[in-house]
Amino acid sequence: MQSDAQLLEAVPDFLSIESMFKAHPHEDGGRRFIYMEASSEGVDAQNERVLAKALAESTDNFLKFGNIDLDHYSLLGKPNPAKGYPGLPNPEQYEIGRPTAVRLDGDRTFVKAQLFEGSGELARNANMVWDSMTKINPPARWYPSVGGSVLAKSIQIDPKTRNKVAVVEKVRWANIGLSR
């Protein structure tokens, strides 16, 4: 039997189109997995570039404690009384799976994640994501967003655009939020 890392290495159909990253479903032994390009060192929607080295250094933490959710709501939905934020009701319902493998390829970071299965409320969003990728035509597009705590960041000049960009150099990687 192949390890998760070997399976991740063998999957040829990661899709990356001009900084738009699409998750791809795969079933293995009755278990549901998605494969995605989690990051590439391109400038993201927040005008940040996350270095692959930063994610690589936090991979163990991500694999041990991280999760896959919808739009980072399992992290952002927690109450924060110090800031007067009551939180979302049941933010854990947005969690849809967990990472099982990470592969770095130059400036790109790929992730294999297992989606939760079941019939209860905690599996509802995982089932919706899976069904949207496998039971409709064309399949829905889900785009990953890396989440966690930024531990070191600098401002640099983007060589392509000559604009200032924040470069994330060290993180505590905790999450991938899938978004439509």
Contacts in CASP RR format, 6 or more apart in sequence:
PFRMAT RR
TARGET T0000
AUTHOR 0000-0000-0000
METHOD contacts of the structure
MODEL  1
MQSDAQLLEAVPDFLSIESMFKAHPHEDGGRRFIYMEASSEGVDAQNERV
LAKALAESTDNFLKFGNIDLDHYSLLGKPNPAKGYPGLPNPEQYEIGRPT
AVRLDGDRTFVKAQLFEGSGELARNANMVWDSMTKINPPARWYPSVGGSV
LAKSIQIDPKTRNKVAVVEKVRWANIGLSR
2 10 0 8 1.000
3 101 0 8 1.000
4 100 0 8 1.000
4 101 0 8 1.000
4 112 0 8 1.000
5 101 0 8 1.000
5 103 0 8 1.000
7 28 0 8 1.000
7 101 0 8 1.000
7 112 0 8 1.000
8 35 0 8 1.000
8 101 0 8 1.000
8 102 0 8 1.000
8 103 0 8 1.000
8 110 0 8 1.000
8 112 0 8 1.000
9 103 0 8 1.000
11 24 0 8 1.000
11 26 0 8 1.000
11 35 0 8 1.000
11 112 0 8 1.000
13 24 0 8 1.000
13 35 0 8 1.000
14 24 0 8 1.000
14 35 0 8 1.000
14 36 0 8 1.000
14 37 0 8 1.000
14 110 0 8 1.000
15 21 0 8 1.000
15 22 0 8 1.000
15 24 0 8 1.000
15 37 0 8 1.000
16 22 0 8 1.000
16 37 0 8 1.000
16 40 0 8 1.000
16 108 0 8 1.000
19 40 0 8 1.000
19 42 0 8 1.000
19 43 0 8 1.000
19 44 0 8 1.000
20 143 0 8 1.000
21 36 0 8 1.000
21 37 0 8 1.000
21 38 0 8 1.000
21 39 0 8 1.000
21 40 0 8 1.000
21 143 0 8 1.000
21 144 0 8 1.000
22 36 0 8 1.000
22 37 0 8 1.000
22 141 0 8 1.000
22 142 0 8 1.000
22 143 0 8 1.000
23 34 0 8 1.000
23 35 0 8 1.000
23 36 0 8 1.000
23 133 0 8 1.000
23 142 0 8 1.000
23 143 0 8 1.000
23 144 0 8 1.000
23 178 0 8 1.000
24 34 0 8 1.000
24 35 0 8 1.000
24 36 0 8 1.000
24 133 0 8 1.000
25 32 0 8 1.000
25 33 0 8 1.000
25 34 0 8 1.000
25 130 0 8 1.000
25 133 0 8 1.000
25 134 0 8 1.000
25 139 0 8 1.000
26 32 0 8 1.000
26 33 0 8 1.000
26 34 0 8 1.000
26 35 0 8 1.000
27 33 0 8 1.000
31 114 0 8 1.000
31 117 0 8 1.000
32 114 0 8 1.000
32 115 0 8 1.000
32 117 0 8 1.000
32 126 0 8 1.000
32 130 0 8 1.000
33 100 0 8 1.000
33 112 0 8 1.000
33 113 0 8 1.000
33 114 0 8 1.000
33 115 0 8 1.000
34 68 0 8 1.000
34 112 0 8 1.000
34 113 0 8 1.000
34 115 0 8 1.000
34 129 0 8 1.000
34 133 0 8 1.000
34 142 0 8 1.000
35 110 0 8 1.000
35 111 0 8 1.000
35 112 0 8 1.000
35 113 0 8 1.000
36 110 0 8 1.000
36 111 0 8 1.000
36 113 0 8 1.000
36 142 0 8 1.000
36 144 0 8 1.000
36 176 0 8 1.000
37 108 0 8 1.000
37 109 0 8 1.000
37 110 0 8 1.000
37 144 0 8 1.000
38 55 0 8 1.000
38 102 0 8 1.000
38 109 0 8 1.000
38 110 0 8 1.000
38 111 0 8 1.000
38 144 0 8 1.000
38 146 0 8 1.000
38 176 0 8 1.000
39 50 0 8 1.000
39 52 0 8 1.000
39 55 0 8 1.000
39 108 0 8 1.000
39 109 0 8 1.000
39 146 0 8 1.000
40 52 0 8 1.000
40 107 0 8 1.000
40 108 0 8 1.000
40 109 0 8 1.000
41 49 0 8 1.000
41 50 0 8 1.000
41 51 0 8 1.000
41 52 0 8 1.000
41 107 0 8 1.000
41 108 0 8 1.000
42 49 0 8 1.000
42 107 0 8 1.000
43 49 0 8 1.000
43 158 0 8 1.000
43 161 0 8 1.000
43 165 0 8 1.000
44 50 0 8 1.000
44 145 0 8 1.000
46 166 0 8 1.000
47 165 0 8 1.000
47 166 0 8 1.000
48 153 0 8 1.000
48 165 0 8 1.000
48 166 0 8 1.000
48 167 0 8 1.000
48 168 0 8 1.000
49 156 0 8 1.000
49 158 0 8 1.000
49 165 0 8 1.000
49 166 0 8 1.000
49 167 0 8 1.000
49 168 0 8 1.000
50 146 0 8 1.000
50 168 0 8 1.000
50 171 0 8 1.000
51 107 0 8 1.000
51 167 0 8 1.000
51 168 0 8 1.000
51 169 0 8 1.000
52 104 0 8 1.000
52 106 0 8 1.000
52 107 0 8 1.000
52 108 0 8 1.000
52 109 0 8 1.000
53 169 0 8 1.000
54 152 0 8 1.000
54 168 0 8 1.000
54 169 0 8 1.000
54 170 0 8 1.000
54 171 0 8 1.000
54 173 0 8 1.000
55 62 0 8 1.000
55 102 0 8 1.000
55 104 0 8 1.000
55 109 0 8 1.000
55 146 0 8 1.000
55 171 0 8 1.000
55 173 0 8 1.000
56 104 0 8 1.000
56 109 0 8 1.000
57 170 0 8 1.000
57 171 0 8 1.000
58 170 0 8 1.000
58 171 0 8 1.000
58 172 0 8 1.000
58 173 0 8 1.000
59 102 0 8 1.000
59 173 0 8 1.000
61 172 0 8 1.000
61 173 0 8 1.000
61 174 0 8 1.000
62 99 0 8 1.000
62 102 0 8 1.000
62 173 0 8 1.000
62 174 0 8 1.000
63 99 0 8 1.000
63 100 0 8 1.000
63 101 0 8 1.000
63 102 0 8 1.000
65 174 0 8 1.000
66 98 0 8 1.000
66 99 0 8 1.000
66 173 0 8 1.000
66 174 0 8 1.000
66 175 0 8 1.000
67 74 0 8 1.000
67 95 0 8 1.000
67 97 0 8 1.000
67 98 0 8 1.000
67 99 0 8 1.000
67 174 0 8 1.000
67 175 0 8 1.000
67 176 0 8 1.000
68 95 0 8 1.000
68 96 0 8 1.000
68 97 0 8 1.000
68 98 0 8 1.000
68 99 0 8 1.000
68 113 0 8 1.000
68 115 0 8 1.000
68 175 0 8 1.000
68 176 0 8 1.000
68 177 0 8 1.000
68 178 0 8 1.000
69 75 0 8 1.000
69 94 0 8 1.000
69 95 0 8 1.000
69 96 0 8 1.000
69 97 0 8 1.000
69 175 0 8 1.000
69 176 0 8 1.000
69 177 0 8 1.000
69 178 0 8 1.000
70 94 0 8 1.000
70 96 0 8 1.000
70 125 0 8 1.000
70 129 0 8 1.000
70 177 0 8 1.000
70 178 0 8 1.000
70 179 0 8 1.000
71 94 0 8 1.000
71 145 0 8 1.000
71 177 0 8 1.000
71 178 0 8 1.000
71 179 0 8 1.000
72 145 0 8 1.000
72 147 0 8 1.000
72 175 0 8 1.000
72 177 0 8 1.000
73 88 0 8 1.000
73 91 0 8 1.000
73 94 0 8 1.000
74 91 0 8 1.000
74 92 0 8 1.000
74 94 0 8 1.000
74 95 0 8 1.000
74 175 0 8 1.000
75 91 0 8 1.000
75 147 0 8 1.000
75 148 0 8 1.000
75 174 0 8 1.000
75 175 0 8 1.000
76 88 0 8 1.000
76 91 0 8 1.000
77 87 0 8 1.000
77 88 0 8 1.000
77 91 0 8 1.000
77 94 0 8 1.000
78 87 0 8 1.000
78 91 0 8 1.000
79 85 0 8 1.000
79 86 0 8 1.000
79 87 0 8 1.000
80 87 0 8 1.000
88 94 0 8 1.000
90 121 0 8 1.000
92 122 0 8 1.000
93 121 0 8 1.000
93 122 0 8 1.000
93 124 0 8 1.000
93 125 0 8 1.000
94 125 0 8 1.000
95 116 0 8 1.000
95 122 0 8 1.000
95 125 0 8 1.000
96 115 0 8 1.000
96 116 0 8 1.000
96 125 0 8 1.000
96 126 0 8 1.000
96 129 0 8 1.000
96 178 0 8 1.000
97 113 0 8 1.000
97 114 0 8 1.000
97 115 0 8 1.000
97 116 0 8 1.000
97 126 0 8 1.000
98 113 0 8 1.000
98 114 0 8 1.000
99 111 0 8 1.000
99 112 0 8 1.000
99 113 0 8 1.000
99 176 0 8 1.000
100 112 0 8 1.000
100 113 0 8 1.000
100 114 0 8 1.000
101 111 0 8 1.000
101 112 0 8 1.000
102 109 0 8 1.000
102 110 0 8 1.000
102 111 0 8 1.000
102 112 0 8 1.000
103 109 0 8 1.000
103 110 0 8 1.000
103 111 0 8 1.000
103 112 0 8 1.000
104 110 0 8 1.000
109 146 0 8 1.000
111 144 0 8 1.000
111 176 0 8 1.000
113 176 0 8 1.000
115 126 0 8 1.000
115 129 0 8 1.000
115 130 0 8 1.000
116 122 0 8 1.000
116 123 0 8 1.000
116 126 0 8 1.000
117 123 0 8 1.000
117 126 0 8 1.000
117 127 0 8 1.000
118 126 0 8 1.000
118 127 0 8 1.000
129 142 0 8 1.000
129 178 0 8 1.000
132 139 0 8 1.000
132 140 0 8 1.000
132 142 0 8 1.000
133 139 0 8 1.000
133 140 0 8 1.000
133 142 0 8 1.000
140 180 0 8 1.000
141 180 0 8 1.000
142 178 0 8 1.000
142 179 0 8 1.000
142 180 0 8 1.000
143 178 0 8 1.000
143 179 0 8 1.000
143 180 0 8 1.000
144 176 0 8 1.000
144 177 0 8 1.000
144 178 0 8 1.000
144 179 0 8 1.000
145 176 0 8 1.000
145 177 0 8 1.000
145 178 0 8 1.000
145 179 0 8 1.000
146 171 0 8 1.000
146 173 0 8 1.000
146 175 0 8 1.000
146 176 0 8 1.000
147 171 0 8 1.000
147 173 0 8 1.000
147 174 0 8 1.000
147 175 0 8 1.000
147 176 0 8 1.000
147 177 0 8 1.000
148 171 0 8 1.000
148 172 0 8 1.000
148 173 0 8 1.000
148 174 0 8 1.000
148 175 0 8 1.000
149 171 0 8 1.000
149 172 0 8 1.000
149 174 0 8 1.000
150 168 0 8 1.000
150 170 0 8 1.000
150 171 0 8 1.000
151 170 0 8 1.000
151 171 0 8 1.000
151 172 0 8 1.000
152 168 0 8 1.000
152 169 0 8 1.000
152 170 0 8 1.000
153 166 0 8 1.000
153 167 0 8 1.000
153 168 0 8 1.000
153 169 0 8 1.000
154 166 0 8 1.000
154 167 0 8 1.000
154 169 0 8 1.000
155 164 0 8 1.000
155 165 0 8 1.000
155 166 0 8 1.000
155 167 0 8 1.000
156 164 0 8 1.000
156 165 0 8 1.000
156 167 0 8 1.000
157 163 0 8 1.000
157 164 0 8 1.000
157 165 0 8 1.000
158 164 0 8 1.000
158 165 0 8 1.000
END
